[in-house]
Structure formats: C-alpha cells, structure tokens
Amino acid sequence: MSTEREHDLVVFGATGFVGALLAGYLAGAAPDGVRIALAGRSREKLEQVRDGLPERARDWPLVTADSTDPSSLAALAGSARVVVTTVGPYAQYGLPLVEACARAGTHYADLTGEVLFVREAIDRYDAVARGTGARIVHSCGYDSIPSDLGTLLLHEAAGVELGRVRAVATARGGFSGGTLASLLGHVESVAGDPAARRIALRPHSLSPDPTAEPAPDQPRDAGPPRREPDGSWTAPFVMAPFNTRIVRRSNALQDWAYGRGLRYEERMAAGRGLAGAAASVAITGAMGAMVGGAAFPPTRALLERVLPKPGSGPSEQARAKGFFRHVLTGTTADGRTVTARVAGSGDPGYAATAVMLGESALSLALDTDLPDRAGSLTPATALGHTLIERLRKAGHTYEAPAD
C-alpha cells in the first residue's frame, strides 16, 4: 500500500445520513492498515460520527473541508489517494471536488444520478484526469452499479455482441432526501433551459461524443404501463433516464464492446394479473405527477416542504427490510437469449448503497488489477469484474446462468 499520501481513503460528507452509513460500513469492511479519514464542514459533527463508529475507527483522522472553499478541497484531494463523496446535489456542490481530484491525480467516487452534472464533469475534467491518472468514477451506488455491472456481466456471459437488453427492477425501499433534492433540481434545470433539456433527452448524452449515436432508436425512458411477454406488468423505472446513459457510456468507452447496435432499456416490475396491471398504472401516474409537479414552481415548492430533506433517512429497522433485484435479459445476433441477475439486501438507496459505494472506494484504494483507464469513468469501465467479485464477497448476487 502506497504511503505517498497521508490518507488512503477519505469520506467527504461523513456527517450526512448516507455519509455516516458509508463510514460505518468501511469501519467494518476495510482491512487493517487502510488509512481512512472523515471529512466535512464541521469538526464537531465529524467527531460525533466518529464516536459512534466501532472501536477500530475511533482514531480515524478528521479533515475539515467545504465544497464552497476550493483551497480546502485542493488540500483534501492532495492528502488522499481516494476521495469518496456523498455531498449532493452534485450539480450544486460537486464540480469543485471533481476538479480538485482530477488535478491532484486522486481517484474519486460518488453517488450521483444527475445527467447534467456528469456531462459537465466530463467536458471540464475528463482530459485533466486522464493526464494525471485520476479515475473519476461516477454513480457508485444504486445509481448505477446494478445496471452497469449487470450489463457487463451479461455481455461476458453472451461472449458476443448484444442486440437488445431489457433490465426489469424490483425493489423495496425509500428515496433519500438527497436523491429527491437532486431529482427536483434536475427537473427545474431541464424545464428552464432548452439546451439542458436537449442534453437530458439525448440517449447517448453521457457518451464521449453525445452526438455520435450508433443506435439512435433507443427504447423510451418512460412510457405507458406494459404487459410483458411472460404475462407480468411493468411500469417506467424512475432511474432509467440516468442508468441507461451510464450503460451506453460504458459501451462507448469500451470501443462498443457490447455492440454498436445495443438497445438498452429499464423498467420496473409491477406484478401479475389485475393487481399488477393496477400497480403499473399507479406507478406510471405517480411518476408523471412527481415530474410534472417538480417542473411547476408552486407545486415544486410544496414538494420541497413535504418530501424528505437531504441528510434524512429511514430507521435502521426500515433499512434492513429493503432489497433490490434486477433481471437483465439480452438477445444476441445469433438469436440466443442470455440472462443476468443482480440482487442485494437492504434498502437500495441506503444500506445496499453503502455497500456498493464502500466497496468501490476500497477497490480504488487497494486493487491493483483494475482496467488500465483514467479520466471520467463508469463503474464497469473503472472497476469492472474486480468490483463484481468484491460485491459478491459482500453478499450481493451477480450471476449469469447459461440459458
């Protein structure tokens, strides 16, 4: 393990709800000898978080840094081999830390599900990070590891290029306050800026060249309830507009290894029979109401008052009852069908995300067999099968049985 930097891994935003969960996960999962620090604006609050961790983490250093203070972020990035951040909404707070890490050659991981933020980070700092050797890895939580690593696994199982891939998600859990704040901010930006709206709607908006669309006729991110060939019902998946673009970026960064004709879509499982049909209609309507309300200032203000606030989240008991399961089905050029399954226990946005983000950060800090890439990356292109193996050991399911 390198000793060139003071810290191997720094958790920025450790005083937030998800940041504290991440610190707790790392306190149990990190091998002995990994030099971990906690960072945030308030030393007093950092001390409170550290005091609640297991004994082995009680001597972790504390670093005071503020997302609005570039000099503090430069010092933070310069002291660490890896910075993992839970400070969002990222469009509001994230770019200065990306810049600091890119310029310092420091690996970086976040939880973002914000298309506009990732596009701007790519445009501004991808070349900088490639020059310094920094891996800037976005979306290392429920956005978008199941989708991204699931598609990588599906492609490995197929052994050839893929045609159409459909991922159907089943999950139980709540939205975090930070996720909802990001969603509201994204809808507001898109509603008020035609250029931002064009970026958000472009199927390949996160690919290296967003205008070079090898398969422009991608499936719709939204749409009506649908009865699937197996008789089950599905509805639009709220995370599809982001996850699909991460998967397509992974494909592009790997020289279109999945296939230039890849058509990737995501849906949410709603069940079977009349109950499934009713649920699919209800989910579709709720999503439309949420997005429509967020785009209209008076209703957006109401949503901001009644929805969970950033930094808040469910109880430990509620988090333990959650789960996620994604089934990815792909077709190949020779007509075969391949299936991959990704699953995990715990609320997807909290408990399961702490595992995914924690293992991503540990992989960046410790693993020497990662893909030879730098710059603005995705989980599949930065961490690949090494992260899949880590998550399997952490209790998550990644399987692609022969069909």
SULVENDA-V976404 format. One record per residue. N is the residue number from 1. RES is the residue in three letters. PHI is phi as a letter, one per 30 degrees, with the letter a starting at -180 (* if undefined). PSI is psi in whole degrees, -180 to 180 (NA if undefined). BURIAL is b if it has 9 or more other ideal C-beta (glycine too) atoms within 8 Angstrom, else e. Layout:
# SULVENDA-V976404
N|RES|PHI|PSI|BURIAL, N|RES|PHI|PSI|BURIAL
This chain:
# SULVENDA-V976404
1|MET|*|131|e, 2|SER|d|144|e, 3|THR|c|18|e, 4|GLU|d|-29|e, 5|ARG|c|157|b, 6|GLU|d|-38|e, 7|HIS|b|144|b, 8|ASP|d|-37|b, 9|LEU|a|131|b, 10|VAL|b|131|b, 11|VAL|c|109|b, 12|PHE|c|126|b, 13|GLY|j|26|b, 14|ALA|d|-17|b, 15|THR|d|-8|b, 16|GLY|d|172|b, 17|PHE|d|-53|b, 18|VAL|d|-36|b, 19|GLY|d|-40|b, 20|ALA|d|-38|b, 21|LEU|d|-41|b, 22|LEU|d|-45|b, 23|ALA|e|-41|b, 24|GLY|d|-40|b, 25|TYR|d|-45|b, 26|LEU|d|-34|b, 27|ALA|d|-28|b, 28|GLY|c|-29|e, 29|ALA|c|-25|b, 30|ALA|d|136|b, 31|PRO|d|158|e, 32|ASP|e|141|e, 33|GLY|j|-12|e, 34|VAL|d|125|b, 35|ARG|d|100|e, 36|ILE|c|139|b, 37|ALA|b|156|b, 38|LEU|c|136|b, 39|ALA|b|149|b, 40|GLY|l|-176|b, 41|ARG|d|-34|e, 42|SER|c|117|e, 43|ARG|d|-36|e, 44|GLU|d|-45|e, 45|LYS|d|-35|b, 46|LEU|d|-40|b, 47|GLU|d|-39|b, 48|GLN|d|-42|b, 49|VAL|d|-47|b, 50|ARG|d|-38|b, 51|ASP|d|-24|e, 52|GLY|d|0|e, 53|LEU|d|164|b, 54|PRO|e|161|e, 55|GLU|e|-37|e, 56|ARG|d|-15|e, 57|ALA|c|2|b, 58|ARG|d|-15|b, 59|ASP|c|13|e, 60|TRP|d|136|b, 61|PRO|d|156|e, 62|LEU|c|136|b, 63|VAL|b|125|b, 64|THR|d|123|b, 65|ALA|a|150|b, 66|ASP|b|134|e, 67|SER|d|-16|b, 68|THR|c|3|e, 69|ASP|c|94|e, 70|PRO|e|-34|e, 71|SER|d|-37|e, 72|SER|d|-34|b, 73|LEU|d|-37|b, 74|ALA|d|-41|b, 75|ALA|d|-41|b, 76|LEU|d|-51|b, 77|ALA|d|-39|b, 78|GLY|d|-18|b, 79|SER|c|-7|b, 80|ALA|b|152|b, 81|ARG|d|-33|b, 82|VAL|b|135|b, 83|VAL|c|127|b, 84|VAL|c|128|b, 85|THR|b|138|b, 86|THR|c|15|b, 87|VAL|d|107|b, 88|GLY|b|179|b, 89|PRO|d|139|b, 90|TYR|d|-31|b, 91|ALA|d|-28|b, 92|GLN|d|-37|e, 93|TYR|b|-8|b, 94|GLY|d|-32|b, 95|LEU|d|-40|b, 96|PRO|e|-36|b, 97|LEU|d|-39|b, 98|VAL|e|-46|b, 99|GLU|d|-46|b, 100|ALA|d|-44|b, 101|CYS|d|-42|b, 102|ALA|d|-43|b, 103|ARG|d|-30|b, 104|ALA|d|-5|b, 105|GLY|i|31|e, 106|THR|c|129|b, 107|HIS|d|150|b, 108|TYR|b|141|b, 109|ALA|b|145|b, 110|ASP|b|-174|b, 111|LEU|c|13|b, 112|THR|d|149|b, 113|GLY|b|32|b, 114|GLU|c|111|b, 115|VAL|e|-47|b, 116|LEU|d|-39|b, 117|PHE|d|-48|b, 118|VAL|d|-41|b, 119|ARG|d|-43|b, 120|GLU|d|-39|b, 121|ALA|d|-40|b, 122|ILE|d|-50|b, 123|ASP|d|-37|e, 124|ARG|d|-38|b, 125|TYR|b|0|b, 126|ASP|d|-50|b, 127|ALA|d|-38|e, 128|VAL|d|-47|b, 129|ALA|d|-38|b, 130|ARG|d|-35|b, 131|GLY|d|-34|e, 132|THR|c|-11|b, 133|GLY|i|10|e, 134|ALA|d|138|b, 135|ARG|c|115|b, 136|ILE|c|104|b, 137|VAL|c|107|b, 138|HIS|d|157|b, 139|SER|i|54|b, 140|CYS|c|30|b, 141|GLY|b|-148|b, 142|TYR|d|-34|b, 143|ASP|d|113|b, 144|SER|b|31|b, 145|ILE|d|-47|b, 146|PRO|e|-41|b, 147|SER|d|-48|b, 148|ASP|d|-49|b, 149|LEU|d|-30|b, 150|GLY|d|-41|b, 151|THR|d|-39|b, 152|LEU|e|-45|b, 153|LEU|d|-41|b, 154|LEU|d|-43|b, 155|HIS|d|-41|b, 156|GLU|d|-39|b, 157|ALA|d|-37|b, 158|ALA|d|-39|b, 159|GLY|i|-3|e, 160|VAL|b|178|e, 161|GLU|d|150|b, 162|LEU|c|151|b, 163|GLY|c|-90|b, 164|ARG|c|136|b, 165|VAL|b|131|b, 166|ARG|b|126|b, 167|ALA|c|128|b, 168|VAL|c|122|b, 169|ALA|c|137|b, 170|THR|b|129|b, 171|ALA|a|152|b, 172|ARG|b|124|e, 173|GLY|l|174|b, 174|GLY|c|163|b, 175|PHE|d|139|e, 176|SER|d|157|b, 177|GLY|d|-37|b, 178|GLY|d|-40|b, 179|THR|d|-44|b, 180|LEU|d|-38|b, 181|ALA|d|-40|b, 182|SER|d|-42|b, 183|LEU|d|-47|b, 184|LEU|d|-42|b, 185|GLY|d|-39|b, 186|HIS|d|-47|b, 187|VAL|d|-41|b, 188|GLU|d|-43|b, 189|SER|d|-44|b, 190|VAL|d|-39|b, 191|ALA|d|-32|b, 192|GLY|c|0|e, 193|ASP|b|106|e, 194|PRO|e|-36|e, 195|ALA|d|-42|e, 196|ALA|d|-38|b, 197|ARG|d|-39|b, 198|ARG|d|-41|e, 199|ILE|d|-47|b, 200|ALA|d|-35|b, 201|LEU|d|-16|e, 202|ARG|d|125|b, 203|PRO|e|-32|b, 204|HIS|c|35|b, 205|SER|d|-21|b, 206|LEU|c|3|b, 207|SER|d|160|b, 208|PRO|e|-45|e, 209|ASP|c|99|e, 210|PRO|d|-15|b, 211|THR|c|-13|e, 212|ALA|d|96|e, 213|GLU|c|95|e, 214|PRO|d|-28|e, 215|ALA|b|79|b, 216|PRO|d|-24|e, 217|ASP|d|61|e, 218|GLN|d|153|b, 219|PRO|d|155|e, 220|ARG|d|144|e, 221|ASP|d|-29|b, 222|ALA|c|-154|e, 223|GLY|k|178|e, 224|PRO|d|170|e, 225|PRO|e|151|b, 226|ARG|b|136|b, 227|ARG|c|119|e, 228|GLU|d|164|b, 229|PRO|e|-28|e, 230|ASP|d|5|e, 231|GLY|j|-9|e, 232|SER|d|165|b, 233|TRP|c|143|b, 234|THR|b|161|b, 235|ALA|b|169|b, 236|PRO|e|145|b, 237|PHE|c|125|b, 238|VAL|d|-26|e, 239|MET|c|-3|b, 240|ALA|e|-41|b, 241|PRO|d|-21|b, 242|PHE|c|-50|b, 243|ASN|e|-41|b, 244|THR|d|-35|b, 245|ARG|d|-31|b, 246|ILE|d|-44|b, 247|VAL|d|-42|b, 248|ARG|d|-34|b, 249|ARG|d|-42|b, 250|SER|e|-43|b, 251|ASN|d|-46|b, 252|ALA|d|-42|b, 253|LEU|d|-21|b, 254|GLN|c|27|b, 255|ASP|h|41|e, 256|TRP|h|41|b, 257|ALA|d|-33|e, 258|TYR|d|-17|b, 259|GLY|k|134|b, 260|ARG|d|-21|e, 261|GLY|c|13|e, 262|LEU|e|130|b, 263|ARG|b|112|b, 264|TYR|c|133|b, 265|GLU|b|160|b, 266|GLU|b|141|b, 267|ARG|b|165|b, 268|MET|c|133|b, 269|ALA|d|138|b, 270|ALA|b|-9|b, 271|GLY|j|-169|b, 272|ARG|b|165|e, 273|GLY|i|-158|e, 274|LEU|d|-37|e, 275|ALA|d|-41|e, 276|GLY|d|-40|b, 277|ALA|d|-44|b, 278|ALA|d|-41|e, 279|ALA|d|-40|b, 280|SER|d|-38|b, 281|VAL|d|-43|b, 282|ALA|d|-43|e, 283|ILE|d|-45|b, 284|THR|d|-45|b, 285|GLY|d|-41|e, 286|ALA|d|-41|e, 287|MET|d|-43|b, 288|GLY|d|-41|e, 289|ALA|d|-40|e, 290|MET|d|-50|b, 291|VAL|d|-43|b, 292|GLY|d|-41|b, 293|GLY|d|-37|b, 294|ALA|d|-25|b, 295|ALA|d|-13|b, 296|PHE|c|116|e, 297|PRO|e|-46|e, 298|PRO|d|-43|e, 299|THR|d|-29|b, 300|ARG|d|-41|b, 301|ALA|d|-37|e, 302|LEU|d|-44|b, 303|LEU|d|-40|b, 304|GLU|d|-28|e, 305|ARG|d|-33|e, 306|VAL|c|-22|e, 307|LEU|d|159|b, 308|PRO|e|142|b, 309|LYS|d|153|e, 310|PRO|e|140|b, 311|GLY|j|-4|e, 312|SER|c|164|e, 313|GLY|a|174|b, 314|PRO|d|167|e, 315|SER|d|164|e, 316|GLU|e|-39|e, 317|GLN|d|-43|e, 318|ALA|d|-40|b, 319|ARG|d|-37|b, 320|ALA|d|-24|b, 321|LYS|d|-10|e, 322|GLY|d|170|b, 323|PHE|a|168|b, 324|PHE|b|151|b, 325|ARG|b|125|b, 326|HIS|c|131|b, 327|VAL|c|119|b, 328|LEU|c|126|b, 329|THR|b|126|b, 330|GLY|b|155|b, 331|THR|c|149|b, 332|THR|c|169|b, 333|ALA|d|-28|e, 334|ASP|c|12|e, 335|GLY|i|4|e, 336|ARG|d|156|e, 337|THR|c|131|e, 338|VAL|b|149|b, 339|THR|b|140|b, 340|ALA|b|147|b, 341|ARG|b|132|b, 342|VAL|b|132|b, 343|ALA|a|160|b, 344|GLY|a|156|b, 345|SER|c|162|e, 346|GLY|j|151|b, 347|ASP|e|125|b, 348|PRO|e|-41|b, 349|GLY|d|-8|b, 350|TYR|b|-79|b, 351|ALA|d|-50|b, 352|ALA|d|-36|b, 353|THR|d|-37|b, 354|ALA|e|-38|b, 355|VAL|d|-48|b, 356|MET|d|-45|b, 357|LEU|d|-41|b, 358|GLY|d|-45|b, 359|GLU|d|-32|b, 360|SER|d|-45|b, 361|ALA|d|-42|b, 362|LEU|d|-37|b, 363|SER|d|-45|b, 364|LEU|d|-36|b, 365|ALA|d|-32|b, 366|LEU|c|-31|b, 367|ASP|d|135|b, 368|THR|c|1|e, 369|ASP|c|29|e, 370|LEU|d|158|b, 371|PRO|e|144|e, 372|ASP|d|76|e, 373|ARG|b|155|b, 374|ALA|b|169|b, 375|GLY|j|-160|b, 376|SER|d|110|b, 377|LEU|b|176|b, 378|THR|c|166|b, 379|PRO|e|-42|b, 380|ALA|d|-39|b, 381|THR|d|-25|b, 382|ALA|d|-36|b, 383|LEU|b|-31|b, 384|GLY|h|-138|b, 385|HIS|d|-23|e, 386|THR|d|-41|b, 387|LEU|d|-37|b, 388|ILE|e|-46|b, 389|GLU|d|-39|e, 390|ARG|d|-44|b, 391|LEU|d|-35|b, 392|ARG|d|-45|b, 393|LYS|d|-26|e, 394|ALA|d|-2|b, 395|GLY|j|-1|e, 396|HIS|d|157|b, 397|THR|c|127|e, 398|TYR|b|107|b, 399|GLU|b|148|e, 400|ALA|b|78|b, 401|PRO|d|153|e, 402|ALA|d|137|e, 403|ASP|c|NA|e
